[in-house]
Amino acid sequence: MKHEDIVICGGGLAGLTLALQLRQELPEASITIIEKEKRPLPVATHKIGESTVEIGGHYLSHVLGLQEYLEKEHLPKLGLRYFYGDGKEPLENRPELGASMFSPVPSYQLDRGPLELHLRDLVIQNRIDLLEGASLKEITLSETDGPHQISYTINDELQEVTTTWVVDAMGRRRYLQTRLGLKKECGHNASSVWFRLEGRISVNDLVPQSKKDWHKRNTEDRFLSTNHLMGNGYWVWLIPLSPGNTSIGIVTQNEIHPFETYGRSYETSVDWLHKHEPLLAKRIENLKPMDFKKMKNYSYTSSQIYSENRWACVGESSIFSDPFY
């Protein structure tokens, strides 16, 4: 039976970036990634997480060395921007908080599909064994100092591997935390939907061009910010993506805006926007989404996410507080 130093179960953003970082720190280690999805991946991916804050931008650009790639293939981020007040008011009358110029510490608006394709290419180039189309069957943790055992199927054949370290990077499946009874609720009762629309949907579109003072107030284009329309018990994000598309999401506190009032479909989301952010709703009402995803009660935590017994949980396999963070 083959033995690996590290097996990472899950080849999404968390698993791929961890593998690359481990390769830098442990150049001779044997590393395998078990990933269910095969390439080619859809360009418009369903995965959330397109807006990096500065610490995430630093990790991707400087720790992993992706700065040149990010600057060429993705958009710079003009920080976080917030519009407060009544969503029925003209946007130019709402209090605005956001940067006028780019931060000296760069951050990025990420198009997740192309990014994860690029990361898959990098792990292969770095001598990391990427098993695409492999479906995990079982992780058997050793109760001694011996190796863990992992079984999976690939090409309809059952395979097994032993490993010194095993990492759960399979996302909200939370395989190890479920098996070990470590899952905890966190009391943050919130939900979200998000979708992508073709073309540029900018907050600039929501303010008449005749309002020249408002348009000139910012040095850089507000479109490049992660824009938030803030209201009572909700926020709506607008994030630009590099191919010229736009990501839009609704995030609500369940007690104030029940998920059912907007989360059943794209159409119910637009209806909800007509009630709370009518300027945006009017801008997109005749557009068809590239995708539509939803997540009810997205927040959770855990009593433990790594162990001296040589297992760890990363990304959404560990904890998830809020998309804002």
C-alpha positions in Angstrom: 0.0 0.0 0.0 1.3 3.4 -0.9 2.3 5.8 1.9 2.3 9.6 1.8 3.6 12.1 4.2 0.5 14.3 3.8 -2.9 13.6 2.2 -5.3 16.5 1.7 -8.9 15.5 1.1 -10.4 18.2 -1.0 -8.9 20.2 -3.9 -10.6 23.6 -3.6 -9.1 26.9 -2.7 -8.2 25.8 0.9 -6.7 22.4 -0.1 -4.7 23.7 -3.1 -3.2 26.7 -1.4 -2.3 24.6 1.7 -0.5 22.1 -0.6 1.5 24.8 -2.3 2.5 26.3 1.0 3.5 22.9 2.4 5.6 22.3 -0.7 7.5 25.5 0.0 8.1 24.5 3.7 8.7 20.8 3.0 10.3 20.5 -0.4 10.9 16.7 -0.1 7.6 15.7 1.4 5.2 13.5 -0.5 1.8 15.2 -0.8 -1.4 13.9 -2.4 -4.7 15.8 -3.0 -7.9 13.7 -3.3 -10.4 15.8 -5.3 -13.8 14.7 -6.6 -14.2 17.3 -9.4 -12.4 16.8 -12.7 -11.2 19.5 -15.0 -12.3 21.3 -17.0 -14.1 23.3 -14.3 -16.8 25.8 -15.1 -15.5 29.3 -15.6 -18.4 30.7 -13.6 -17.9 28.7 -10.5 -20.6 28.4 -7.8 -18.0 29.0 -5.0 -18.3 32.0 -2.8 -15.2 34.0 -1.8 -14.3 36.5 -4.5 -13.2 39.5 -2.5 -9.9 39.2 -0.6 -9.1 41.4 2.4 -5.5 42.6 2.7 -4.2 39.7 4.7 -5.6 37.3 2.2 -4.1 39.3 -0.7 -0.7 39.2 1.0 -1.0 35.4 1.5 -1.8 34.8 -2.1 0.6 37.3 -3.6 3.6 37.1 -1.3 3.5 33.8 0.6 2.4 31.8 -2.4 4.1 34.0 -5.0 1.0 34.7 -7.1 1.4 38.5 -7.4 2.2 38.7 -11.1 -0.6 36.3 -11.9 -3.2 38.1 -9.8 -2.3 41.5 -11.3 -2.5 40.1 -14.8 -5.6 37.9 -14.6 -7.8 39.4 -11.8 -9.0 42.8 -10.7 -7.5 45.1 -8.1 -9.8 45.8 -5.2 -10.5 49.3 -4.0 -11.2 48.2 -0.5 -14.5 47.8 1.1 -17.2 50.4 0.5 -20.5 50.8 2.4 -23.7 52.7 1.6 -25.9 53.1 4.7 -29.4 54.3 5.2 -32.7 53.7 3.6 -32.4 51.6 0.4 -35.3 53.5 -1.1 -33.4 56.8 -0.9 -31.3 58.0 -3.9 -27.9 56.4 -3.5 -26.1 59.8 -3.7 -28.0 60.8 -0.6 -26.9 57.8 1.5 -23.9 58.0 3.8 -20.9 56.5 2.1 -17.8 55.0 3.7 -15.0 53.8 1.4 -11.5 54.4 0.1 -10.8 57.0 -2.6 -7.5 55.5 -3.6 -6.0 52.0 -3.6 -4.2 50.8 -0.5 -0.4 50.4 -0.6 -1.2 46.8 0.6 -3.0 45.3 -2.4 -6.0 43.1 -2.3 -7.9 41.5 -5.2 -11.3 40.7 -6.6 -10.9 37.0 -7.5 -12.7 35.1 -10.3 -12.7 31.8 -8.5 -13.1 29.4 -11.5 -9.9 30.6 -13.3 -8.0 30.9 -10.0 -8.6 27.3 -9.0 -7.7 26.1 -12.4 -4.4 27.9 -12.2 -3.8 26.5 -8.7 -4.4 23.0 -10.0 -1.8 23.5 -12.7 0.7 24.9 -10.0 0.3 21.9 -7.7 1.1 19.5 -10.5 4.1 21.6 -11.5 5.3 21.4 -7.9 5.3 17.6 -7.8 2.1 17.3 -5.8 -0.1 14.3 -6.8 -3.5 15.6 -7.7 -6.0 12.8 -8.0 -9.0 14.3 -9.9 -12.2 12.4 -10.1 -11.4 10.6 -6.8 -14.3 10.2 -4.3 -13.4 9.7 -0.7 -14.9 6.6 1.0 -13.4 6.6 4.5 -10.7 8.1 6.7 -9.6 5.8 9.4 -7.6 7.7 12.0 -4.8 5.8 13.8 -5.2 5.7 17.6 -1.4 5.1 18.0 1.6 6.7 16.4 1.0 4.6 13.2 -0.3 6.0 9.9 -3.8 6.9 9.1 -5.6 5.0 6.4 -7.7 6.5 3.6 -9.8 4.7 1.0 -11.3 6.3 -2.1 -12.6 5.3 -5.5 -11.2 6.5 -8.8 -12.2 5.2 -12.2 -14.6 2.9 -10.4 -11.7 1.2 -8.6 -11.3 1.2 -4.8 -7.9 2.5 -3.8 -6.2 2.8 -0.4 -3.3 4.9 0.9 -1.7 5.4 4.3 -0.5 8.8 5.5 1.3 10.5 8.4 -0.9 13.6 8.3 -4.4 13.8 6.9 -6.2 17.2 6.2 -9.9 17.6 5.7 -10.4 20.4 3.1 -13.7 19.1 1.7 -15.8 22.1 2.8 -19.1 22.1 4.4 -19.3 18.3 4.4 -17.0 18.6 7.5 -16.2 15.0 7.4 -13.7 14.8 10.2 -15.6 17.1 12.5 -18.8 15.0 12.0 -16.9 11.7 12.6 -15.2 13.1 15.8 -18.3 14.9 17.2 -16.7 18.3 17.1 -19.3 20.4 15.3 -20.8 23.3 17.2 -23.5 25.9 16.5 -22.4 29.5 16.9 -25.7 31.4 17.4 -25.2 33.6 14.3 -28.5 33.0 12.5 -27.9 34.3 9.0 -28.4 33.2 5.4 -27.4 34.2 1.9 -27.9 33.9 -1.8 -25.6 35.0 -4.6 -25.5 35.0 -8.4 -23.4 36.3 -11.2 -24.6 38.5 -14.0 -23.0 39.1 -17.4 -21.6 42.6 -17.8 -20.6 45.4 -15.5 -23.1 46.2 -12.8 -21.7 49.2 -11.0 -23.0 51.4 -8.2 -22.1 54.3 -10.6 -25.1 53.1 -12.7 -27.4 53.8 -9.7 -26.6 57.5 -9.6 -27.6 59.8 -12.5 -24.7 61.3 -14.4 -26.1 64.7 -13.7 -24.9 64.3 -10.1 -21.4 65.3 -11.1 -20.2 66.1 -7.6 -20.9 62.6 -6.4 -19.2 60.9 -9.4 -16.1 63.1 -9.0 -15.8 62.7 -5.3 -13.9 59.4 -5.6 -10.4 59.5 -7.1 -10.6 55.8 -8.3 -13.6 54.0 -9.8 -16.1 52.9 -7.1 -16.8 49.9 -9.3 -13.6 48.2 -8.2 -14.6 48.3 -4.5 -16.4 45.5 -2.9 -19.6 47.5 -2.6 -22.1 46.9 0.2 -25.7 48.3 0.3 -26.4 48.2 4.0 -29.9 48.1 5.5 -31.7 47.0 8.6 -30.8 43.3 9.0 -29.2 42.9 5.6 -26.4 43.8 3.2 -26.1 43.4 -0.5 -22.7 43.0 -2.2 -21.6 43.9 -5.7 -18.2 42.5 -6.7 -16.6 43.0 -10.1 -15.0 40.0 -11.8 -12.2 40.0 -14.3 -14.1 38.7 -17.4 -16.4 41.7 -17.2 -19.1 40.0 -15.1 -20.5 41.0 -11.7 -21.2 39.0 -8.5 -24.2 40.1 -6.4 -25.2 38.6 -3.1 -27.8 39.1 -0.4 -26.9 38.4 3.2 -29.6 38.7 5.9 -30.3 38.1 9.6 -32.9 35.4 9.6 -35.0 37.0 12.4 -35.4 40.2 10.4 -35.5 38.8 6.8 -36.6 35.1 6.7 -34.7 33.2 4.1 -37.9 32.2 2.3 -38.7 35.8 1.4 -35.8 35.9 -1.0 -34.0 32.6 -1.2 -36.3 30.3 -3.2 -35.0 31.5 -6.6 -33.4 34.3 -8.6 -36.8 35.8 -9.2 -37.7 35.9 -5.5 -34.3 37.6 -4.8 -35.1 40.3 -7.4 -38.5 40.8 -5.9 -36.9 41.2 -2.5 -34.5 43.7 -3.9 -37.4 45.7 -5.3 -38.7 46.1 -1.8 -35.3 47.0 -0.1 -32.9 48.1 -2.8 -35.1 49.2 -5.7 -32.4 51.0 -7.6 -30.4 47.9 -8.0 -33.4 45.8 -8.6 -34.5 48.0 -11.5 -30.9 47.8 -13.0 -30.9 44.0 -13.1 -34.6 43.0 -13.4 -34.3 42.1 -17.1 -31.0 40.2 -16.8 -30.7 36.4 -16.6 -28.2 35.0 -14.1 -25.2 32.9 -15.0 -25.8 30.9 -11.9 -27.8 31.1 -8.6 -26.7 29.7 -5.3 -28.0 29.8 -1.8 -26.9 29.0 1.7 -29.3 28.9 4.7 -27.9 29.2 8.2 -24.3 29.4 6.9 -22.5 30.1 10.2 -21.0 27.4 12.4 -18.0 26.7 14.6 -16.1 23.8 16.1 -14.6 22.7 19.4 -11.3 21.6 17.7 -9.9 22.0 14.2 -6.4 20.3 14.4 -4.7 17.8 16.7 -1.4 16.5 17.8 -2.7 13.2 16.5 -1.8 14.4 13.0 -5.1 15.6 11.5 -6.4 19.0 10.7 -9.4 20.8 9.1 -8.9 23.8 6.9 -11.2 26.2 5.0 -14.9 25.6 5.4 -14.2 22.2 6.8 -13.2 24.0 10.0 -15.3 27.0 10.9 -17.3 29.6 9.0 -18.3 32.8 10.7 -19.7 35.1 8.0 -18.9 36.0 4.3 -17.9 39.5 5.5 -14.8 37.9 7.1 
